[in-house]
Amino acid sequence: MVLTASSIIRDKIKLKNFKLLNTTKNKQENISKYYGKKGTLIIFMCNHCPYVVHLIDHIIGFCEKIKESEILSIAISSNDIVNYPQDSPEKMSILTREKKIEFPYFFDHNQNVAHYYKALCTPEFLLFDKNHKLFYHGRYDKSRPNNGVEITGEDLENAIEMLNKNSKINFLQYPSMGCNIKWIKGNEPTFN
């Protein structure tokens, strides 16, 4: 496990459709099918990362709550499953059933999605507005495994509040921190 911070994306990345394996349904689907009317939250995560494990139950409830604001959530795992078989699509599917995850959990087999969104760690949160433009790229909150800080989701919640108000005010966005994405050998990113 290597503690890694997400990049701070300064350019306005837009949502892009990819066809991936949706492990919650065990079929290939366009991720655009799950875009929200008022916003879309993309979460890069994986099964085994202790930072994800620490937050996952709260994240599941949080994603259910924001559906009321017509903001939908999409989870994506981009990890190399040859060297990290605990992140395989089969194990992802088991996790969705065990945790009763209702949002789709996609497998990015060639890591193209992680490269496009410049994702570096798990968990990593990207919030897009109704026009599919990046609105927020940062952490969930200050809580980390064993730091004693209560899990609240306050950073992401504040971003969603600003999005719902159509706010144009710039606000501080802290990078997410967690395990590095497990890159396929030779497929490591050149961005940071």
ABEGO torsion letter per residue (X at the ends): XBBBBBBBBABBBBBBBBBBBBAAAGBBBBAAAABBAAEBBBBBBBAABAAAAAAAAAAAAAAAAAAAAGBBBBBBBABBAAABAAABAAAAAAAAAAAGBABBBBBBAAGAAAAAAGBABOBBBBBBBAAGBBABBBBABABBBGAGBBBAGAAAAAAAAAAAAGBABBBBBBBBBEBBBBBBBGABBABX
